[in-house]
Amino acid sequence: MRESFFRGVKAGIPIGLGYLSVSFTFGIMAVSYGFRWWQALLISMLTVTSAGQFAGIGTMLHPGQYIEMLISQLTINVRYSFMSISLSQKTDEKFKGIWRWLFGFMMTDEIFAVASTEKEVSRSFFAGLMTTPYLGWSLGTLIGALLGNVLPHRLMSALSLAIYGMFVAIVMPGMKESRAVVMVVLLALGLSSLFYYVPALSFVSSGLAISICAILAALAGAALFPVKEEA
């Protein structure tokens, strides 16, 4: 169990480093919006959702818009429900009950991608996998909030690109090994571009667009490139 936990911690180090830079940007932005440093830190410690937090603090500036906040958070974070359902098919017999509720708190795109590479996800491995990203996300927010607007805007914009580099690093190994993965990634990329560039689809929020693209690409991949299971 201890070995599995530390293997998860090691696997989560790249994610934690990526989260450190992204949450650093969130901390600075939150303070610039008028939040205190401890409020920014508390938001990161209790939610751990990059796009959801950036959208959330913007809505908080206009009190009373609770329906708008509910809709935006639901559309941005609904994809985590699908990830949890998918990953639950690979968990071992000890990973159930209250543990799924507790650890589901740290279901993110990157953690899901790494956990999905496991043949079987144990409770101890997932606990280790979520530890470093959680610390990186919280620490980055704290540092960014304390620094405030000291660093130049260009540097902060550059740091925000780290999250995309992390996505590429996670997806590339699978694309090298499987033509099916390449096709699914290209399909998701094409669908995402439609939602961004086509005026008739541009009204769809980014969170909902991501969910739609992920579902359609996954369904297409399952239909066109089915994986044969052993008897």
N, C-alpha and C positions, 0 to 999 in steps of 0.2 A: 504493500500500500504506500509506504514511504517513497519507494523507488518510482512508482507511478505518479505520485504527487510532484516530485522534483522534475520528472520528465515533462509534466505539464507546465511547470514553472519555466523550464528552459524553452519550451515551445512558445510560451507567451511573451518572452523577452522582446522579440521584434515588434509585436503588437503594442507592448507597453511603451517602447521608444517612440513609435508612431503616434500613439495617443498623447504622449508628453507634449509634442509640438502642437498638435491640433487643439488640445485643451488649453495650452498656453495662450493661443489666440482667443479662445473663448473667455478666459479670465480677463484679458485686457479689454475685450469688447464689453463684457458685463460691467466692469468698473467705469468705462467711458459712458455707459448708459445710466449711471447713477447708483448702481448696486455697490454695497460694501464688500470688502474682500471676503468676509466670512459668509456672506450670502451667496456669492459666486461659488465658493468652495462647497457649500451645503447643497446647492443645485446639482453640482457634478457628482457628489457623493450619493445622492438619492435618486438620480435618474440614469446617468451614463448613456446618453443618446446625443451624439454630436449635432445632427440636423435638428432634432427636437429641441435641444437646448438653445441653439441659435434662434430658432423660430419662437421659442417660448419667451425669451427675454424681450423680444421685440413686441410681443403681444402684451406682456406685463406693463409696458410703458403706458398702455391705454386701459385703465381699470374698467371692469364691467364687461369686457369682451370674452366672456367665459365660453360661449358657444363657439366662437371663432377658434379659441385655443383648443377646445375639445376636438373640433374637426381637424385642425392642423396636426395635432399630436397623433390622432388616430390614423390619419392618412400617411404620416411620416413613419410611424412605428409599427403599422399593421404587418409589415413583412416579417417582423420577428416572430409572429405567431406561426407563420408557415415554416420558418427555420426551426422552431422548437418542435413542431409536429414531425418534421423530417428527421431531426436528430434523435428524437425519442425512439425511433425504430432501431437505433444502433446502441442504445444504452444497456448496461448489464443489469442483472437482477437486483443489485443493491441500490441502483440509481432510480429510486421511485419515491412516491409519497411526498413528504415535506421537503425532501432534498431537491426535487424538481421545481418546487415553488421557489425555494431559496436561490438555487443556482440559475433559474430562469431569468433572474434579475440581471445577470451579466451576459445574456444572449445578444451578441452583436454580430455584425457582418463578418468581421475578421475572426472572432472566436469560433463562429459557426464554420467558417471555411477551414480552419485548422482542425477542429474537432471532427469534421466530416471525413478527413483523410484517415481516421482511425477505423480499424475493422470493428472494434467494440469500444465504446466510450465508458470508462469506469468513473465512478463518483470521485475518486481521489485524483484521477488525471484531470477532470474538468475543474476541480477545486484549484489545482495548481495552475491550470491554463488561464483561469480568470483572475488570479491573484496579481500578477505583474501588470496586466492591463488596467486593473482597478487602481492600483497604486500610481501608475503612470498618468492616468486620467485625472486623479485627484491632485497629485503633486503638480502637474502641469498647470492646472487651473489656479492653484495657490500661488505659484511663482508668477504667472501672468497677471493675476489680480493685484499682487503686491507691487509689481513693477509699473502697473498702470500704463500711462502713455509715454514712458521714457524712451522705448525703442522706436526707431523710425517706421513709418507705415510700410515702406517698401520691404523691409525685413520681415514684418509680420505677414505680409501677403505671400512672401516666399515660403515661410514656415507652414502656411496653410496648405501648400501643395504636397506636403509630406504624406498626407492620408492617401492621395491618389497613387503615389509611388508604392505604398504598402499594398494597395489593392492589386497593382500590377505584379508585385513580387509573389503574391499568394496565388494568382491565377496562372501565371506563366508555366510553372512546373506541370500542371495538369494539361495545359495546351500542348506542351511538347510531347506528352505521352499518348494523347488521345485526339484523333481527328474529330470525334463527336463533340468533345469539349470545345474545340476551336469553332465548330459550327454553331454551337449554342451561344458562345460568347459573342460571335459576330452577329447573330440574330438579335441578342439582347442589345448590342450596341446600335444596330440599325433601328430597332423599335424605340430606343431612348432618343435617338436623333430625330425621329418623327415627332415625338412629343415636344421636343425643343424647337424645331424649325417650322413645323406645320402650324399655321395660325389657328386652324380649327381645333387643334389639340393642345395648344399652348396654355389654355386656361386650366388644365389639369395640374394640380399641385405636384411638386417634385416627389414627395413621399408616395402618393398614390401612383404616379407614373412609374416609379421604381418597382412597386409591387406588381403592377400590371405587366411590365416588361419581364420581370422575373418569372411570373406564373406562365406567361405565354411561351417564353423561351424554354422553360423547364418542360412544359407539356409537349412542345414541338420536339425537344430532345428525346423525351420518353417514347414518343410515337415513331420518330424516324430512326433513332439509334437505341433500341431496347437492349438492356443488359440481360444476358441469359444467366439464370440462377441455377446453381447446382441442386440436384435432387436431394 
